[in-house]
Each structure stands twice: as structure tokens, then as C-alpha cells.
Amino acid sequence: MREAGKQFSSHGSTLRALEPLTLDVEPQELVAVVGPSGCGKSTILNLIAGLLRPSEGTVTYDGSEVTRPNVRVGYMTQKDTLLPWRNVRDNVGLALELKIRRTPRGAADSRIAEMIDLVGLKGFERHYPGELSGGMRKRAALARTLIYEPETLLMDEPFGALDAQLRLLMMDQLQRLTQARRITVVFVTHDLGEAISLADRVVIMSARPGRIRRIRAVPLPRPRDIFKLRFTSEFAQLYEELWDELKDEVAKGTEN
């Protein structure tokens, strides 16, 4: 993103969502974006995905300007959006039915089985979303996104609705899967601890209109023990440092 900003117009009024900002994401990097509600975090993902066009500046992917939906990225939102009338197998395989990803039946069956096994849902292929726990639904949604074999994964607070224990399990699984498959990730979250646990770099956003207040590298070695990391002094120091940057913006966000 190069000086990319976004404003929305409606009924004669204009809302500035993002001030022009510049952000580079390296291949196989996991970048977390943190900020108060309404600061434009989701707008950044929508610009990268090509679902929105910037009001000024440019968004490029692998050297080419993004001017239409970017089929080289996968997008996972807070809602799992599983189709309730499809079982796990059919939900995961949905992407392979689309014309853009047309896959021969035998190859598709093999890929679906591999992906279901990868996220730990083997044995639940015939279960419907209403028969699954929240964590299992998230794993199914993650499998459906990864079966695209995206180079980059965009995630918009995907674990926000889960309880603390399930969030840790999903964070650990995300870390393992994306590293094993060498996927680049841009991860939006309101949870600073989640950002530090997962990211190579954390982007701190200001209150609306959003701008980048700070980008901080996370010098914690990988693989990380997601379940114990928060009890280390290194984590505590990073959290305190970044919270000092974030807390004033959170307060401003509640005033907007």
C-alpha cells in the first residue's frame, strides 16, 4: 500500500475511514493490525482483497496494482459463514466447485480429505454446522479458506467470538498451518496479546480516521508456545510497550 486512503460518501456527507498510509508486507510474514473500533482495520483488508478501491494512493500485490477482487488471497472473517445446509465436507469443498477453481472429482476428494485432516476434523465430514462446536466451525472455515491454496491469508478478527481456551487452540493451529504452508498473513484483531503472540510485526492504528501510529517488530523466536508465551517476561515487556501506544487511541475511539 502506497499512500492509500479511503473515504466513504453517503447522503451528501463524507466519512474519512483511513488517512493515506503506506504498509509493506513481506512474503511469508505474519502482520497483525491492532487498533480501536472503527479505525479502518477491516478497510485495510478490503483494499488488499480488492473489494474496495482506495480514494487516493495505490494498493499493489506482487508488483501489480489491485483493481479487482484479488483471487490470490483467502479471506476469513469473524463470522464463519458456513452454509448450514452443507456438511463439513461439502462446505470445505465449496471453493473447488467454483468455476475459477474447477478441479477434477478425484483430485478434489483427495484435497478435501487432506484439508479436513489438517485442521483436525477427520471423522466429522458428514456433520452439519449446527452439530459442531464454535471451535470446530472455525476450523472448518479455516479449511475452506486454505483449500484455495492462497498465497496470502486475510483474517478479520476470526477468533473474536470464541472463549479464551478455544482462541488459544485456534491461534496455535493457525501458527502451525501457515508456517508449514508458507502463507503470508495479515491478521486484524482488537486483542493486543493475540497480535503479539502470532505476529512478526504489529501495526498500531490510531482512532478514526485511521493512520499508522507505530509498527513494532516482535523479536520472539518461532515456533512459539502459544499456551505459555503470555507468562514470559519478554511478552510482558512487549505488551506494556505497545499498550502505552494503544491506550490513548482506544480512549479516543470511544469518543468518536
C-alpha positions in Angstrom: 0.0 0.0 0.0 1.4 3.4 -1.0 -0.3 6.4 0.5 -3.6 4.6 0.2 -6.5 6.2 1.9 -10.2 5.7 1.9 -13.3 7.8 2.4 -16.9 6.9 2.0 -19.7 9.2 0.8 -23.4 8.8 1.7 -26.4 11.1 1.5 -24.2 14.1 0.8 -21.8 13.5 3.7 -18.3 12.1 3.7 -16.6 9.8 6.2 -12.9 9.5 6.3 -12.1 5.9 7.3 -8.3 5.8 6.5 -5.8 8.6 6.2 -3.3 7.9 3.4 -0.9 5.2 4.7 2.0 3.1 3.5 2.4 -0.5 4.5 4.6 -3.3 3.1 4.1 -7.0 3.9 6.9 -9.4 3.1 6.2 -12.9 1.7 5.6 -15.5 4.5 5.3 -12.7 7.1 2.5 -12.5 9.6 1.5 -8.9 10.2 -1.1 -8.1 12.9 -3.1 -4.9 12.7 -4.4 -3.6 16.1 -6.5 -0.5 16.9 -9.7 0.8 18.4 -13.1 0.0 16.8 -13.8 2.0 13.7 -10.2 2.8 12.9 -10.2 1.2 9.4 -8.6 -2.2 10.2 -11.2 -4.0 8.1 -10.9 -1.4 5.4 -7.2 -2.2 5.0 -8.1 -5.9 4.4 -10.8 -5.0 1.9 -8.4 -2.8 0.0 -5.8 -5.7 -0.2 -8.6 -8.1 -1.2 -9.7 -5.7 -4.0 -13.2 -5.5 -2.6 -12.7 -1.7 -2.2 -10.7 0.8 -4.3 -8.6 3.4 -2.4 -9.8 7.0 -2.7 -6.2 8.0 -3.2 -2.9 6.2 -3.5 -2.4 2.7 -4.7 -2.6 -0.9 -3.5 -0.3 -3.4 -5.2 0.1 -7.1 -4.9 3.2 -8.8 -6.1 4.1 -5.7 -8.1 0.7 -5.3 -9.8 -2.0 -2.8 -8.9 -5.1 -4.3 -7.3 -8.0 -3.1 -9.3 -10.4 -6.0 -9.0 -11.1 -8.8 -6.5 -7.8 -10.4 -5.7 -8.1 -14.2 -6.3 -4.6 -14.8 -4.9 -5.7 -14.2 -1.4 -8.1 -16.0 1.0 -10.3 -14.0 3.3 -11.6 -15.3 6.7 -14.0 -13.1 8.6 -15.2 -13.1 12.2 -18.4 -14.9 11.1 -17.6 -18.4 9.8 -20.2 -18.1 7.0 -20.6 -21.9 6.7 -23.6 -22.9 4.7 -26.0 -24.6 7.2 -27.4 -27.0 4.6 -24.0 -28.3 3.7 -22.0 -30.7 5.9 -18.3 -30.2 6.7 -17.0 -32.0 3.6 -19.3 -30.0 1.3 -18.5 -26.7 2.9 -14.8 -27.3 2.7 -15.1 -28.4 -0.9 -17.2 -25.4 -2.0 -14.3 -23.5 -3.4 -13.4 -26.4 -5.7 -16.8 -26.2 -7.2 -16.4 -22.7 -8.3 -15.6 -22.2 -12.0 -12.4 -20.3 -11.1 -11.1 -23.3 -9.2 -12.6 -26.1 -11.2 -10.9 -29.3 -10.0 -11.4 -33.0 -11.3 -13.5 -35.0 -8.9 -10.8 -37.4 -7.8 -8.3 -34.7 -7.1 -11.0 -32.6 -5.3 -11.9 -35.5 -3.0 -8.3 -36.1 -2.1 -7.7 -32.4 -1.3 -10.8 -32.1 0.8 -9.9 -35.1 2.9 -6.3 -33.8 3.3 -7.6 -30.4 4.4 -10.2 -31.8 6.9 -7.5 -34.0 8.4 -5.1 -31.0 8.6 -7.4 -29.0 10.8 -8.3 -31.9 13.0 -11.9 -32.6 11.8 -11.4 -36.1 10.5 -14.5 -38.1 11.4 -16.7 -35.1 11.3 -17.0 -34.9 7.5 -20.8 -35.6 7.5 -21.6 -33.3 10.4 -23.5 -30.1 9.7 -22.5 -26.7 11.1 -25.3 -26.8 13.7 -23.9 -30.0 15.1 -20.4 -28.5 15.6 -18.9 -26.5 18.5 -17.7 -23.0 17.8 -14.1 -24.1 17.6 -14.9 -26.8 15.1 -16.9 -24.4 13.0 -13.8 -22.1 12.9 -11.6 -25.0 11.9 -14.0 -25.9 9.1 -14.0 -22.3 7.9 -10.2 -22.2 8.0 -10.0 -25.4 6.0 -12.4 -24.0 3.4 -10.2 -20.9 3.1 -6.9 -22.8 2.9 -8.2 -25.2 0.2 -7.9 -22.3 -2.2 -4.2 -22.6 -1.6 -4.0 -18.8 -1.2 -0.6 -17.2 -1.2 -1.9 -14.7 1.4 -4.5 -15.1 4.1 -6.5 -12.1 5.3 -8.1 -12.6 8.7 -10.6 -10.1 10.2 -10.9 -10.9 13.9 -11.7 -14.6 13.1 -11.4 -15.8 16.7 -13.2 -12.9 18.4 -16.4 -14.9 19.2 -14.5 -17.8 20.8 -13.8 -18.4 24.5 -10.2 -17.9 25.8 -9.3 -21.6 25.6 -10.6 -22.1 22.1 -8.8 -18.9 20.9 -5.5 -20.3 22.1 -6.1 -23.6 20.3 -7.0 -21.8 17.1 -4.0 -19.4 17.4 -1.7 -22.4 17.8 -3.3 -24.2 14.8 -3.0 -21.1 12.7 0.6 -20.7 13.5 1.4 -24.2 12.6 -0.6 -24.3 9.4 0.6 -21.0 7.9 4.2 -21.8 8.7 4.0 -25.3 7.2 2.4 -23.9 4.0 4.5 -20.7 4.0 1.5 -18.5 3.8 1.6 -14.7 4.2 -0.9 -13.5 6.8 -2.5 -10.1 7.5 -4.4 -10.5 10.8 -6.8 -7.9 12.1 -7.5 -8.1 15.9 -8.6 -5.9 18.8 -6.6 -8.2 21.1 -3.1 -6.9 21.7 -2.0 -10.1 23.3 -3.2 -12.1 20.3 -1.3 -9.9 18.0 2.0 -10.2 19.9 1.6 -14.0 20.2 1.1 -14.5 16.5 2.8 -11.7 14.6 6.2 -10.9 13.2 5.2 -7.3 13.2 2.4 -5.4 15.0 0.8 -2.4 13.3 -0.7 0.0 15.8 -3.6 2.1 14.3 -4.9 5.4 15.6 -8.6 6.2 16.2 -10.7 7.1 13.2 -9.7 8.4 10.7 -7.1 5.6 10.9 -3.4 6.1 10.4 -0.4 4.0 11.3 0.8 5.2 14.7 3.6 2.7 15.0 5.0 -0.6 13.5 6.8 -2.8 16.0 8.8 -6.0 15.2 8.1 -8.9 17.5 11.5 -10.5 18.2 10.2 -13.7 19.7 11.6 -16.9 18.2 9.4 -19.4 16.3 7.8 -21.8 16.7 6.1 -20.1 19.7 4.5 -21.9 22.6 1.1 -20.1 22.3 -0.1 -21.6 25.6 2.9 -20.4 27.7 4.1 -17.3 25.9 2.0 -14.8 27.8 3.7 -15.8 31.0 7.2 -14.8 29.8 8.9 -11.5 30.7 9.6 -10.8 27.0 5.9 -11.0 26.3 5.1 -8.7 29.3 7.6 -6.1 28.2 6.3 -6.0 24.6 2.7 -5.8 25.8 3.4 -2.9 28.2 5.3 -1.0 25.5 2.6 -1.4 22.8 -0.3 -0.8 25.2 1.3 2.5 26.1 1.0 3.4 22.3 -2.5 2.0 22.0 -4.4 3.0 25.1 -4.8 6.7 24.2 -6.2 5.7 20.8 -8.6 3.3 22.4 -9.9 6.2 24.6 -10.3 8.4 21.5 -12.1 5.7 19.7 -14.8 5.6 22.4 -15.3 9.3 22.0 -15.9 9.1 18.2 
